[in-house]
Amino acid sequence: MAGEERRRSQRVMIRVPVTLLIAEGSQTLRIPGHTVEVNIHGALVKCPRSVDADTELEMQNGRTEETIGCRVTRPPRESSDGFLIPLEFRTQSSNFWQITFPPSNWKAPEN
């Protein structure tokens, strides 16, 4: 099955400011970033620094200030202006991004 056909939910390309909050001993590391795409299970986030795969963290939505628990699902990919970090919510949340997602059977029109 192609990746699009196995997805658990539709992805939406949207730029939302976020902050990754990572506990380091008694301190919290704060990494600013923004989403590249989101779904009800998580997001692909672009940040200025990398975060190791399987790292547990909190992500704060810069628009709503709401936070949610996440895990880095795979090693981040380096891009020309940062790192692309794939994050999965600990529990799916259809309301975290405050947007309406398209139905699961929706397909973009072909050009």
N, C-alpha and C positions, 0 to 999 in steps of 0.2 A: 504494500500500500504506500502510495506517495505521502509525504509529510502532511500536506494539506488535508488529505482524506483521513488521517489518523488523529488529527487535532481534537482535543477534548472540547474546545470552544473556539469561537471566531476570534481572530486577532484584529485589533484596530490600531492603525498607525496614528498616534497622537503624542504630542510633546507636553509632558506634565513635569514640572519641577519636583524633584524628590531629594530626600536626604537619607543615606544609608547610615544606620546607627549600629555600630559593632562594639560589643562589650570587650574591653581589654583590661582585665584585672578590675581595679576599682574605678577605672575611667571609661568613658564612652567615646570612641572614635566617630567623628561625623564626616561623611564623604558626600559632598554635593553632587548632583547629577540631574539627568532628565530621562524620561522614557522615550523609547523609539517606537515601541509597540506594546500594547497591553491586552490582556484578556481576563476572564474571571478567575483564572488560576495563577496569575502573576504578571511578569513584564520582562521586557528586554530593556535594560537601563544602560545609558552611556555615562561613564564617570572618568575623572582624570587619573584614577589609579585602579589597579586590579584588586580583586578579592578572590581568595582561593575557593575552589569548588568545595561544596559541602559546608561552607561557612554558614552558621545560623546567625541571623541578624534581624533588625527591625527596619522597616522602610516607612518614612514619613512622607505623606502626600503634601507637597508645598502649597496646594490650593486649599485644602481642607484642614491641614495640620493633623489629620488622622494618621495613626500608625498601625502597622500590621506585621506580624511575624513572617519571615521568609527564610528560604534556603537557596544558596547558589547551586544550581543544578549541574552545571558543567564548567570546565575551565573557561574563563573569559577570553574573548578574541580581541587582540589589539587592533585598533583602527588608527587612521591618521590623526584623529583629535581626541583620543581617549581609549577606554576599554569598554567593550560590549559585554555586559554581565547579565546572564539569564537567571531570573529569580522566580521561584515558585512560592506562592503563599502556603503557610502551614494549613490553612483552611480556606477553601474557595470563597470568594467574596464578589458577588455581582454588583455591589454598591460602592466598593472602595474608590473606583475611578470617577464615580458620579456621572457616568455616561450610559446610554442605552446601547447594548450590543445587538448586532444583526442576528437573525435566527441562524441556527447551526447549518441549515441547508442553503444559505444565501451564497451566491457566487457573483463575483465582480463581472460586469459586462466585458466581453472581449472587444478589443479595438479592431 
